[in-house]
Amino acid sequence: MEDRSREIADFLRTRRARITPARAGLPAEGRARRVPGLRRDEVARLAGVSTEYYTRLEQGRAHHPSPEVVEALARALRLDTSEREHLTDLLARPGAAARRTPSTPQRVRPGLHLMLHTPAHVPAFVLGRRTDVLAANRLAREVLTDFDALPAARRNLARYYLLDPEARERVGDWDRVAAETVAVLRLDAGRHPHDRQPADLVGELTLACPEFSGWWNDHRVLRRTHGTKTYHHPLVGELTFAYESFQSPGDTDQTLCVYNVEPDSDTARNLELLTSWTAPAPDAGFTA
């Protein structure tokens, strides 16, 4: 993973580069500008800090800004909820970041695991750190891929979307979904700066996925909450879901993802077919 100071600098630089003075409410200067977005002094003015302090902050040389300063920067840079969270993580005190660094493998609580099998008619799975797939019900394994059949170290949603050739054919609007997954991965990396496993995954994706570096260097961050997904299944055709994501109580590094469907829709009927065609054969028992 990048050096922490460089990560802070790149994130702040890319965020201010996308905001025009007009959008920020600054008066027109009537002269050519040398930067595509806001200058450092303009961000400092909007945030109510000195230009010298903001410059040191962007260079990773300012020590532990207060929550009020972080919030002022977030307002000045028009950050969304995920970006505010990411900025807070990047500027956190080293001790706080270290305390949140994972040290043990993640385990899914029995109650959360049981919820995977409650919505038996729709796909559902649990994501952990680094977009690891910690558990998945049968329909999730049928619609995406059979994560249970993979080695434990390779059960990862980002790796599936970006590196599995089948995913490019199966996932509708693959470029959008893949880019959003990279943004989710970057948000997680900011939360756990001392965890080497995200760095290893980023290195693998950089080498094996031609599009990854461009998306990673955009410094976009995203927390998955809800939206739509479409998959093209080889057996039943197109499946369109309205997904919802829920953080697990007691472990914000685990997210339950449920792919809901409209009743009586084509997707609902296609899922019924998929369920019937792929259901495990009943145990015939012993015969005389």
GURO-548001 format. One line per 8 residues: number of its first residue (from 1); their letters; for each residue x, y, z negated of N, C-alpha, C. Coordinates in Angstrom, 1 decimal, decimal comma, padded with zeros to 4 digits. Example, Ala and Ser with C-alpha at 12.3 -4.5 7.8 and 13.67 -1.06 7.14 Angstrom:
BEGIN
1> as> 013,2/-005,7/-007,8/012,3/-004,5/-007,8/013,2/-003,3/-007,8  012,8/-002,2/-007,1/013,7/-001,1/-007,1/012,9/000,0/-007,9;
***
This chain:
BEGIN
1> medrsrei> 000,8/-001,2/000,0/000,0/000,0/000,0/000,9/001,2/000,0  000,3/002,4/000,5/001,1/003,6/000,6/001,5/004,0/-000,8  002,6/004,8/-000,9/003,0/005,5/-002,1/001,8/006,4/-002,5  001,6/006,4/-003,9/000,5/007,1/-004,4/000,4/008,6/-004,0  001,6/009,3/-004,0/001,6/010,7/-003,6/001,3/010,9/-002,2  001,7/010,0/-001,3/001,4/010,0/000,1/-000,1/009,8/000,3  -000,6/008,8/-000,5/-002,1/008,5/-000,4/-002,9/009,8/-000,7  -002,6/010,4/-001,8/-003,3/011,7/-002,2/-003,1/012,7/-001,1;
9> adflrtrr> -001,9/012,9/-000,6/-001,7/013,9/000,4/-002,5/013,6/001,7  -002,4/012,4/002,1/-003,1/012,1/003,4/-004,6/012,2/003,2  -005,2/011,8/002,1/-006,6/011,9/001,9/-007,1/013,3/001,9  -006,4/014,2/001,1/-006,8/015,6/001,0/-006,6/016,3/002,4  -005,5/015,9/003,1/-005,3/016,6/004,4/-006,3/016,2/005,4  -006,7/014,9/005,4/-007,7/014,5/006,4/-009,1/015,1/006,1  -009,3/015,2/004,8/-010,7/015,8/004,4/-010,7/017,3/004,8  -009,7/018,0/004,5/-009,8/019,5/004,9/-009,7/019,7/006,3;
17> aritpara> -009,1/018,8/007,1/-008,9/018,9/008,5/-010,3/018,8/009,2  -011,2/018,2/008,6/-012,5/018,0/009,3/-013,5/019,1/009,0  -013,2/020,0/008,2/-014,1/021,1/007,8/-013,7/022,4/008,5  -014,6/023,0/009,2/-014,3/024,3/009,8/-014,5/025,4/008,8  -013,9/026,5/009,0/-014,2/027,7/008,1/-015,6/028,1/008,1  -016,3/028,0/009,3/-017,7/028,4/009,4/-018,5/027,4/008,5  -018,2/026,1/008,6/-019,0/025,2/007,8/-018,8/025,4/006,3  -017,6/025,9/005,9/-017,2/026,1/004,5/-017,8/027,5/004,1;
25> glpaegra> -018,4/028,3/005,0/-018,9/029,5/004,6/-017,9/030,7/004,6  -016,7/030,5/005,2/-015,7/031,5/005,2/-015,9/032,5/006,4  -015,6/033,7/006,2/-015,8/034,7/007,3/-014,8/034,4/008,5  -015,2/034,7/009,7/-014,3/034,6/010,8/-013,2/035,5/010,8  -012,0/035,1/011,2/-010,8/035,9/011,1/-010,5/036,6/012,4  -011,0/036,2/013,5/-010,8/036,8/014,8/-009,4/036,6/015,3  -008,7/035,5/014,9/-007,4/035,2/015,4/-007,3/033,7/015,5  -006,4/033,3/016,4/-006,2/031,8/016,6/-005,7/031,1/015,3;
33> rrvpglrr> -006,2/029,9/015,1/-005,8/029,2/013,9/-004,8/028,1/014,3  -003,9/027,8/013,3/-002,8/026,8/013,6/-003,2/025,4/013,1  -004,3/025,3/012,4/-004,7/024,0/011,9/-006,2/023,8/012,3  -006,6/022,5/012,5/-007,9/022,3/013,0/-009,0/022,5/012,0  -008,7/022,5/010,7/-009,7/022,7/009,7/-009,3/023,8/008,8  -009,6/023,5/007,5/-009,2/024,5/006,5/-007,7/024,5/006,2  -007,2/025,7/005,9/-005,8/025,8/005,4/-005,8/025,5/003,9  -004,6/025,2/003,4/-004,5/025,0/001,9/-005,0/026,1/001,1;
41> devarlag> -004,6/027,3/001,5/-005,0/028,5/000,7/-006,5/028,7/000,7  -007,2/028,3/001,8/-008,7/028,4/001,9/-009,3/027,3/001,0  -008,8/026,1/000,9/-009,3/025,1/000,0/-009,1/025,6/-001,4  -007,9/026,1/-001,7/-007,7/026,6/-003,1/-008,6/027,7/-003,4  -008,9/028,7/-002,5/-009,9/029,7/-002,8/-011,2/029,2/-003,1  -011,7/028,2/-002,3/-013,0/027,7/-002,4/-013,1/026,9/-003,8  -012,0/026,3/-004,2/-012,0/025,5/-005,4/-011,7/026,3/-006,6  -011,3/027,5/-006,5/-011,0/028,4/-007,6/-009,7/028,1/-008,3;
49> vsteyytr> -008,7/027,6/-007,5/-007,4/027,3/-008,1/-006,4/028,1/-007,2  -005,2/028,2/-007,7/-004,2/028,9/-007,0/-003,7/028,1/-005,8  -003,2/028,8/-004,8/-002,7/028,1/-003,6/-001,5/027,2/-004,0  -000,6/027,7/-004,9/000,5/027,0/-005,3/000,1/025,7/-006,0  -000,9/025,8/-006,9/-001,4/024,6/-007,6/-002,0/023,6/-006,6  -002,8/024,0/-005,7/-003,4/023,1/-004,7/-002,3/022,4/-003,8  -001,3/023,2/-003,5/-000,2/022,7/-002,7/000,5/021,6/-003,4  000,8/021,8/-004,7/001,4/020,8/-005,5/000,5/019,5/-005,7;
57> leqgrahh> -000,8/019,8/-005,8/-001,8/018,7/-005,9/-001,8/017,9/-004,6  -001,8/018,5/-003,5/-001,8/017,8/-002,2/-000,5/017,0/-002,0  000,6/017,5/-002,5/001,9/016,9/-002,4/002,1/015,8/-003,5  001,1/015,6/-004,3/001,2/014,6/-005,4/002,1/015,0/-006,5  002,3/016,4/-006,7/003,2/016,8/-007,7/002,5/017,5/-008,9  001,2/017,6/-008,8/000,4/018,2/-009,9/000,0/017,1/-010,9  000,1/017,3/-012,1/-000,1/016,2/-013,1/-001,6/016,3/-013,6  -002,3/015,2/-013,3/-003,6/014,9/-014,0/-004,5/016,1/-014,0;
65> pspevvea> -005,1/016,5/-012,9/-006,0/017,6/-012,9/-007,3/017,3/-013,8  -007,9/018,3/-014,3/-009,1/018,1/-015,2/-010,2/017,6/-014,3  -011,2/017,0/-014,9/-012,5/016,6/-014,2/-013,1/017,8/-013,5  -013,0/019,0/-014,1/-013,6/020,2/-013,6/-012,9/020,6/-012,3  -011,6/020,4/-012,2/-010,8/020,7/-011,0/-011,1/019,7/-009,9  -011,2/018,5/-010,3/-011,5/017,4/-009,3/-012,9/017,7/-008,7  -013,9/018,1/-009,5/-015,2/018,4/-009,1/-015,2/019,6/-008,2  -014,4/020,6/-008,5/-014,4/021,8/-007,7/-013,7/021,5/-006,3;
73> laralrld> -012,7/020,6/-006,3/-012,2/020,2/-005,0/-013,2/019,4/-004,2  -013,9/018,6/-004,9/-014,9/017,8/-004,1/-016,0/018,7/-003,5  -016,4/019,7/-004,2/-017,3/020,6/-003,6/-016,7/021,4/-002,4  -015,5/021,9/-002,6/-014,8/022,6/-001,6/-014,6/021,8/-000,3  -014,3/020,5/-000,5/-014,1/019,7/000,7/-015,3/018,9/001,2  -016,5/019,2/000,5/-017,8/018,6/001,0/-017,7/017,1/000,9  -017,1/016,5/-000,2/-017,0/015,1/-000,3/-018,3/014,4/-000,6  -018,6/013,3/000,0/-019,8/012,5/-000,4/-019,5/011,7/-001,7;
81> tserehlt> -020,5/010,9/-002,1/-020,3/010,2/-003,4/-019,1/009,3/-003,4  -019,0/008,5/-002,3/-017,8/007,6/-002,2/-016,5/008,3/-002,2  -016,4/009,4/-001,5/-015,2/010,2/-001,4/-014,8/010,8/-002,8  -015,9/011,3/-003,5/-015,6/011,8/-004,8/-015,1/010,8/-005,8  -015,6/009,6/-005,7/-015,1/008,5/-006,5/-013,7/008,1/-006,1  -013,4/008,1/-004,8/-012,1/007,8/-004,4/-011,1/008,9/-004,9  -011,4/010,1/-004,7/-010,5/011,2/-005,2/-010,3/011,1/-006,7  -011,3/010,8/-007,5/-011,1/010,6/-008,9/-010,2/009,5/-009,2;
89> dllarpga> -010,3/008,4/-008,5/-009,4/007,3/-008,7/-007,9/007,6/-008,3  -007,8/008,4/-007,2/-006,4/008,7/-006,8/-005,7/009,6/-007,8  -006,5/010,5/-008,4/-005,9/011,5/-009,3/-006,0/011,1/-010,8  -006,4/009,8/-011,0/-006,5/009,4/-012,4/-005,1/009,3/-013,0  -005,1/009,4/-014,3/-003,8/009,2/-015,1/-003,3/007,8/-014,8  -002,0/007,6/-014,7/-001,5/006,2/-014,4/-001,9/005,2/-015,4  -002,0/005,6/-016,7/-002,5/004,6/-017,7/-003,9/004,1/-017,5  -004,8/005,1/-017,1/-006,1/004,7/-016,8/-006,2/003,7/-015,6;
97> aarrtpst> -005,4/004,0/-014,6/-005,4/003,1/-013,4/-004,9/001,8/-013,8  -003,8/001,7/-014,6/-003,3/000,4/-014,9/-004,2/-000,4/-015,8  -005,0/000,3/-016,6/-005,9/-000,5/-017,5/-007,0/-001,2/-016,6  -007,3/-000,5/-015,5/-008,4/-001,1/-014,6/-007,8/-002,1/-013,6  -006,5/-002,3/-013,6/-005,9/-003,2/-012,7/-006,3/-004,7/-013,0  -006,9/-005,4/-012,1/-007,3/-006,8/-012,4/-006,1/-007,7/-012,7  -006,2/-008,6/-013,7/-005,2/-009,5/-014,0/-005,6/-010,9/-014,0  -006,9/-011,2/-013,9/-007,4/-012,6/-013,8/-008,3/-012,7/-012,7;
105> pqrvrpgl> -008,4/-014,0/-012,2/-009,4/-014,2/-011,1/-010,8/-013,9/-011,5  -011,6/-013,4/-010,5/-013,0/-013,1/-010,8/-013,8/-014,4/-010,9  -014,8/-014,4/-011,8/-015,7/-015,4/-012,0/-017,1/-014,8/-011,9  -018,0/-015,5/-011,2/-019,4/-015,0/-011,1/-020,2/-015,6/-012,3  -020,9/-014,7/-013,0/-021,7/-015,1/-014,2/-022,8/-016,1/-013,7  -023,1/-017,1/-014,5/-024,2/-018,0/-014,2/-025,5/-017,4/-013,7  -025,9/-016,3/-014,5/-027,1/-015,6/-014,1/-027,1/-015,0/-012,8  -026,0/-014,4/-012,4/-025,8/-013,8/-011,1/-025,8/-014,8/-010,0;
113> hlmlhtpa> -025,1/-016,0/-010,3/-025,0/-017,1/-009,4/-026,4/-017,6/-009,1  -027,2/-017,7/-010,2/-028,6/-018,2/-010,0/-029,4/-017,3/-009,1  -029,2/-016,0/-009,1/-029,9/-015,1/-008,3/-029,7/-015,3/-006,8  -028,5/-015,9/-006,4/-028,3/-016,2/-005,0/-029,3/-017,2/-004,5  -029,8/-018,1/-005,4/-030,7/-019,2/-004,9/-032,1/-018,8/-005,1  -032,4/-017,7/-005,8/-033,8/-017,2/-005,9/-034,3/-016,8/-004,6  -033,6/-015,9/-003,8/-034,2/-015,5/-002,5/-033,7/-016,6/-001,5  -034,3/-017,8/-001,6/-033,8/-018,9/-000,7/-034,1/-018,6/000,7;
121> hvpafvlg> -035,1/-017,7/001,0/-035,5/-017,5/002,4/-034,7/-016,4/003,1  -033,7/-015,8/002,4/-032,9/-014,8/003,0/-031,4/-015,0/002,6  -030,5/-014,5/003,4/-029,1/-014,6/003,0/-028,7/-013,7/001,8  -027,9/-014,2/001,0/-027,4/-013,5/-000,2/-026,0/-014,0/-000,6  -025,2/-013,0/-001,0/-023,8/-013,4/-001,4/-023,3/-012,4/-002,4  -022,2/-012,7/-003,1/-021,6/-011,9/-004,1/-020,2/-011,5/-003,6  -019,9/-010,2/-003,5/-018,6/-009,7/-003,1/-017,8/-009,3/-004,3  -016,5/-009,5/-004,3/-015,7/-009,1/-005,4/-014,7/-008,1/-004,9;
129> rrtdvlaa> -013,6/-008,0/-005,6/-012,5/-007,1/-005,2/-012,0/-007,4/-003,9  -011,6/-006,4/-003,1/-011,0/-006,6/-001,8/-012,0/-007,2/-000,8  -013,3/-007,1/-001,1/-014,3/-007,7/-000,3/-014,2/-009,3/-000,3  -013,6/-009,9/-001,3/-013,6/-011,3/-001,4/-015,1/-011,8/-001,6  -015,4/-012,9/-000,9/-016,7/-013,5/-001,0/-016,6/-014,5/-002,2  -017,2/-014,2/-003,3/-017,1/-015,0/-004,5/-018,1/-016,2/-004,5  -019,2/-015,9/-003,9/-020,3/-017,0/-003,8/-021,3/-016,6/-002,7  -021,9/-017,6/-002,1/-022,9/-017,3/-001,0/-023,9/-018,4/-001,0;
137> nrlarevl> -025,2/-018,0/-000,7/-026,2/-019,1/-000,6/-026,1/-019,7/000,8  -026,9/-020,7/001,0/-026,8/-021,5/002,2/-027,1/-020,6/003,5  -028,1/-019,8/003,4/-028,4/-019,0/004,6/-027,4/-018,0/004,9  -026,7/-017,4/003,9/-025,6/-016,5/004,1/-024,5/-017,3/004,9  -024,2/-018,5/004,5/-023,2/-019,3/005,2/-023,6/-019,6/006,6  -024,9/-019,8/006,8/-025,3/-020,1/008,2/-025,3/-018,8/009,1  -025,7/-017,7/008,6/-025,8/-016,5/009,4/-024,4/-015,9/009,6  -023,6/-015,9/008,6/-022,2/-015,3/008,9/-021,3/-016,4/009,2;
145> tdfdalpa> -020,6/-017,0/008,2/-019,8/-018,2/008,5/-019,7/-019,0/007,2  -019,3/-020,2/007,2/-019,3/-021,1/006,1/-018,1/-020,8/005,2  -018,2/-019,8/004,3/-017,1/-019,4/003,5/-016,7/-020,5/002,6  -017,6/-021,3/002,1/-017,3/-022,4/001,2/-016,3/-023,4/001,9  -016,4/-023,5/003,2/-015,5/-024,5/003,9/-014,1/-023,9/004,1  -013,9/-022,6/003,8/-012,6/-022,0/003,9/-011,8/-022,2/002,7  -010,4/-022,2/002,8/-009,6/-022,1/001,5/-010,0/-020,9/000,7  -010,0/-021,1/-000,6/-010,4/-020,0/-001,5/-009,7/-018,6/-001,2;
153> arrnlary> -008,5/-018,7/-000,8/-007,7/-017,4/-000,6/-008,2/-016,7/000,7  -008,9/-017,4/001,6/-009,4/-016,8/002,8/-010,9/-016,5/002,9  -011,5/-016,6/001,7/-012,9/-016,3/001,7/-013,1/-014,8/001,4  -013,0/-014,0/002,5/-013,0/-012,6/002,4/-013,7/-012,0/003,6  -014,6/-011,0/003,3/-015,5/-010,5/004,3/-014,7/-009,6/005,3  -013,8/-008,8/004,9/-013,0/-008,0/005,8/-012,2/-008,9/006,8  -011,6/-009,9/006,2/-010,8/-010,9/007,1/-011,7/-011,5/008,1  -013,0/-011,9/007,7/-013,9/-012,5/008,6/-014,3/-011,6/009,7;
161> ylldpear> -014,7/-010,4/009,4/-015,2/-009,4/010,4/-014,1/-009,0/011,3  -012,8/-008,8/010,8/-011,8/-008,3/011,7/-010,9/-009,3/012,4  -010,8/-010,5/011,8/-009,9/-011,5/012,3/-010,5/-012,7/013,0  -011,8/-013,0/012,6/-012,4/-014,2/013,2/-013,0/-013,8/014,6  -012,5/-014,5/015,6/-013,0/-014,1/017,0/-014,5/-014,3/017,1  -015,1/-015,3/016,4/-016,5/-015,5/016,4/-017,3/-014,3/015,9  -016,7/-013,6/014,9/-017,4/-012,4/014,3/-017,6/-011,3/015,4  -016,7/-011,1/016,3/-016,9/-010,1/017,3/-018,1/-010,4/018,2;
169> ervgdwdr> -018,4/-011,6/018,3/-019,6/-012,0/019,2/-020,9/-012,1/018,3  -020,7/-012,4/017,1/-021,9/-012,6/016,2/-022,4/-011,4/015,6  -021,5/-010,4/015,2/-021,9/-009,2/014,5/-022,4/-008,1/015,5  -023,6/-007,7/015,4/-024,1/-006,6/016,2/-023,4/-005,3/015,8  -023,1/-004,5/016,8/-022,4/-003,2/016,6/-021,1/-003,4/015,8  -020,3/-004,3/016,3/-019,1/-004,8/015,6/-018,2/-003,6/015,2  -018,0/-002,7/016,1/-017,1/-001,6/015,8/-017,5/-000,8/014,5  -018,8/-000,5/014,4/-019,3/000,2/013,3/-019,2/-000,6/012,0;
177> vaaetvav> -019,6/-001,9/012,0/-019,5/-002,7/010,9/-018,1/-002,9/010,4  -017,2/-003,1/011,4/-015,8/-003,4/011,0/-015,2/-002,1/010,4  -015,4/-000,9/011,0/-014,9/000,3/010,5/-015,4/000,6/009,1  -016,7/000,3/008,8/-017,3/000,5/007,5/-016,7/-000,4/006,5  -016,4/-001,6/006,9/-015,7/-002,6/006,0/-014,3/-002,1/005,6  -013,6/-001,5/006,6/-012,3/-001,0/006,2/-012,4/000,1/005,2  -013,5/001,0/005,4/-013,7/002,1/004,4/-014,0/001,5/003,0  -014,8/000,4/002,9/-015,0/-000,2/001,7/-013,8/-000,7/001,0;
185> lrldagrh> -012,9/-001,3/001,9/-011,6/-001,9/001,4/-010,7/-000,8/000,9  -010,7/000,4/001,5/-009,9/001,5/001,1/-010,4/002,0/-000,2  -011,7/002,1/-000,4/-012,2/002,6/-001,7/-011,8/001,6/-002,8  -011,8/000,3/-002,6/-011,4/-000,7/-003,6/-009,9/-000,5/-003,9  -009,1/-000,3/-002,8/-007,7/-000,1/-003,0/-007,4/001,1/-003,9  -008,1/002,1/-003,8/-007,9/003,3/-004,6/-008,3/003,0/-006,1  -009,2/002,1/-006,3/-009,6/001,8/-007,7/-008,5/001,0/-008,3  -007,8/000,2/-007,6/-006,8/-000,8/-008,1/-005,5/-000,6/-007,5;
193> phdrqpad> -004,8/000,6/-007,7/-003,6/000,9/-007,0/-002,4/000,0/-007,3  -002,5/-000,8/-008,4/-001,3/-001,6/-008,8/-001,6/-003,1/-008,5  -002,7/-003,4/-007,8/-003,0/-004,8/-007,4/-002,4/-005,0/-006,1  -001,5/-006,0/-006,0/-000,7/-006,3/-004,8/-001,6/-007,1/-003,8  -002,7/-007,7/-004,2/-003,5/-008,5/-003,2/-004,1/-007,6/-002,1  -004,7/-006,4/-002,5/-005,2/-005,6/-001,4/-004,0/-005,2/-000,4  -002,8/-004,9/-000,9/-001,7/-004,6/-000,1/-001,4/-005,7/000,9  -001,4/-006,9/000,4/-001,1/-008,1/001,3/-002,2/-008,2/002,3;
201> lvgeltla> -003,5/-008,0/002,0/-004,6/-008,1/002,9/-004,4/-007,0/004,0  -004,1/-005,8/003,5/-003,9/-004,7/004,5/-002,8/-005,0/005,5  -001,7/-005,5/005,0/-000,6/-005,9/005,8/-001,0/-006,9/006,9  -001,8/-007,9/006,4/-002,3/-008,9/007,4/-003,2/-008,3/008,4  -004,1/-007,5/008,0/-005,0/-006,9/009,0/-004,3/-005,9/009,9  -003,3/-005,2/009,4/-002,5/-004,3/010,3/-001,9/-005,1/011,4  -001,3/-006,2/011,1/-000,6/-007,0/012,1/-001,5/-007,7/013,1  -002,7/-008,1/012,6/-003,5/-009,0/013,4/-004,7/-008,4/014,1;
209> cpefsgww> -005,1/-007,2/013,6/-006,3/-006,5/014,2/-005,8/-005,2/014,8  -005,9/-005,1/016,2/-005,4/-003,8/016,8/-006,1/-002,6/016,4  -007,4/-002,7/016,0/-008,2/-001,5/015,6/-007,9/-001,0/014,2  -007,4/-001,9/013,3/-007,4/-001,7/011,9/-006,6/-000,4/011,5  -005,4/-000,2/012,1/-004,6/000,9/011,7/-005,2/002,2/011,9  -005,9/002,4/013,0/-006,7/003,6/013,3/-007,7/003,9/012,2  -008,5/002,9/011,9/-009,5/003,1/010,9/-008,9/003,3/009,5  -007,9/002,6/009,2/-007,2/002,7/007,8/-006,7/004,1/007,7;
217> ndhrvlrr> -006,0/004,6/008,7/-005,4/006,0/008,7/-006,4/007,1/008,7  -007,7/006,8/009,0/-008,7/007,9/008,9/-009,0/008,2/007,5  -008,6/007,4/006,5/-008,8/007,6/005,1/-010,3/007,7/004,7  -011,2/007,1/005,5/-012,6/007,1/005,2/-012,8/006,1/004,1  -013,7/006,4/003,1/-014,1/005,5/002,1/-015,6/005,4/002,0  -016,0/004,2/001,5/-017,5/004,0/001,5/-017,8/003,0/000,5  -018,9/003,2/-000,3/-019,4/002,2/-001,2/-020,7/001,7/-000,5  -020,7/000,4/-000,3/-021,9/-000,2/000,3/-023,1/-000,1/-000,6;
225> thgtktyh> -024,2/000,4/-000,1/-025,4/000,5/-000,9/-026,6/-000,2/-000,2  -026,9/000,3/001,0/-028,0/-000,3/001,7/-027,9/000,1/003,2  -028,6/-000,5/004,1/-028,5/-000,2/005,5/-029,1/-001,4/006,3  -028,7/-001,4/007,6/-029,2/-002,5/008,4/-028,0/-003,2/009,1  -028,2/-004,5/009,3/-027,2/-005,3/010,0/-027,9/-006,2/011,0  -027,3/-006,4/012,1/-027,8/-007,3/013,1/-026,7/-008,4/013,5  -027,2/-009,6/013,6/-026,3/-010,7/013,9/-026,9/-011,5/015,1  -026,1/-012,0/016,0/-026,5/-012,8/017,1/-026,1/-014,2/016,9;
233> hplvgelt> -027,1/-015,0/016,4/-026,9/-016,4/016,0/-027,0/-017,3/017,2  -026,0/-018,2/017,3/-026,0/-019,1/018,5/-027,2/-020,1/018,6  -027,9/-020,3/017,5/-029,0/-021,3/017,5/-030,3/-020,6/017,6  -030,5/-019,4/017,0/-031,9/-018,8/016,9/-031,9/-017,4/017,5  -030,8/-016,9/018,0/-030,8/-015,6/018,6/-030,6/-014,4/017,6  -031,2/-013,3/017,9/-031,0/-012,0/017,1/-031,7/-012,1/015,8  -030,9/-011,6/014,8/-031,4/-011,5/013,4/-031,1/-010,1/012,9  -032,1/-009,4/012,5/-032,0/-008,0/012,0/-032,4/-007,9/010,5;
241> fayesfqs> -031,5/-007,4/009,7/-031,7/-007,4/008,2/-031,6/-006,0/007,7  -032,4/-005,8/006,6/-032,3/-004,5/005,8/-031,6/-005,0/004,5  -030,3/-004,6/004,4/-029,6/-005,2/003,3/-029,6/-004,2/002,1  -029,5/-004,7/000,9/-029,4/-004,0/-000,3/-028,2/-004,5/-001,1  -027,5/-003,7/-001,8/-026,3/-004,1/-002,6/-026,5/-003,6/-004,0  -026,2/-004,4/-004,9/-026,4/-004,1/-006,4/-025,1/-004,5/-007,1  -024,6/-003,5/-007,9/-023,4/-003,8/-008,7/-023,8/-004,6/-009,9  -023,0/-005,6/-010,2/-023,3/-006,5/-011,3/-023,2/-005,8/-012,7;
249> pgdtdqtl> -024,2/-005,9/-013,6/-024,0/-005,3/-014,9/-022,8/-005,9/-015,6  -022,0/-005,1/-016,2/-020,8/-005,6/-016,9/-019,6/-005,8/-016,1  -019,7/-005,8/-014,7/-018,6/-005,9/-013,8/-018,8/-005,2/-012,6  -018,4/-003,9/-012,5/-018,6/-003,1/-011,3/-017,8/-003,5/-010,1  -016,9/-004,5/-010,3/-016,1/-005,0/-009,2/-016,8/-006,2/-008,5  -018,1/-006,5/-008,9/-018,9/-007,5/-008,3/-020,1/-006,9/-007,7  -020,5/-007,3/-006,5/-021,7/-006,7/-005,8/-022,5/-007,8/-005,2  -023,8/-007,8/-005,6/-024,7/-008,8/-005,0/-025,3/-008,1/-003,8;
257> cvynvepd> -025,2/-008,8/-002,6/-025,7/-008,3/-001,3/-026,8/-009,2/-000,9  -028,0/-008,7/-000,6/-029,2/-009,4/-000,2/-029,6/-008,9/001,1  -029,8/-009,8/002,1/-030,2/-009,4/003,5/-031,7/-009,7/003,6  -032,5/-008,6/003,4/-034,0/-008,7/003,4/-034,5/-008,7/004,8  -035,7/-009,3/005,0/-036,3/-009,3/006,4/-037,8/-008,8/006,2  -038,3/-008,2/007,3/-039,7/-007,9/007,3/-040,6/-009,1/007,5  -041,6/-009,3/006,7/-042,5/-010,4/006,8/-043,1/-010,5/008,2  -043,3/-011,7/008,7/-043,9/-011,9/010,1/-043,1/-011,2/011,2;
265> sdtarnle> -041,9/-010,9/011,0/-041,1/-010,3/012,1/-040,4/-011,5/012,8  -039,8/-011,1/014,0/-039,1/-012,1/014,8/-037,9/-012,7/013,9  -037,3/-011,8/013,1/-036,2/-012,3/012,3/-036,7/-013,3/011,3  -037,8/-013,0/010,6/-038,4/-013,9/009,7/-038,7/-015,3/010,3  -039,2/-015,3/011,5/-039,5/-016,5/012,2/-038,2/-017,3/012,6  -037,3/-016,5/013,0/-036,0/-017,1/013,4/-035,3/-017,7/012,2  -035,4/-017,0/011,1/-034,8/-017,6/009,9/-035,5/-018,9/009,4  -036,8/-019,0/009,6/-037,5/-020,2/009,3/-037,0/-021,3/010,1;
273> lltswtap> -036,8/-021,0/011,4/-036,3/-022,1/012,3/-034,9/-022,5/011,9  -034,0/-021,5/011,6/-032,7/-021,8/011,2/-032,6/-022,6/009,9  -033,5/-022,3/009,0/-033,6/-023,0/007,7/-034,0/-024,5/008,0  -035,0/-024,7/008,9/-035,5/-026,1/009,1/-034,4/-026,9/009,9  -033,7/-026,2/010,8/-032,7/-026,9/011,7/-031,4/-027,3/010,9  -031,1/-026,5/009,9/-029,8/-026,7/009,2/-030,0/-027,2/007,8  -031,2/-027,5/007,4/-031,4/-028,0/006,0/-030,7/-029,3/005,8  -030,1/-029,5/004,6/-029,4/-030,8/004,4/-030,4/-031,9/004,4;
281> apdagfta> -030,0/-033,0/005,0/-030,8/-034,2/005,0/-031,2/-034,7/003,7  -032,4/-035,1/003,4/-032,8/-035,6/002,1/-032,1/-036,9/001,8  -031,8/-037,1/000,5/-031,2/-038,3/000,1/-032,2/-039,5/000,3  -031,8/-040,4/001,1/-032,7/-041,5/001,4/-032,8/-042,6/000,3  -031,8/-042,5/-000,6/-031,8/-043,4/-001,7/-031,3/-044,8/-001,3  -031,5/-045,8/-002,1/-031,1/-047,2/-001,8/-032,3/-047,9/-001,1  -031,9/-048,8/-000,2/-032,9/-049,6/000,4/-032,7/-051,0/000,1  -033,8/-051,7/000,1/-033,7/-053,1/-000,4/-033,1/-054,0/000,7;
***
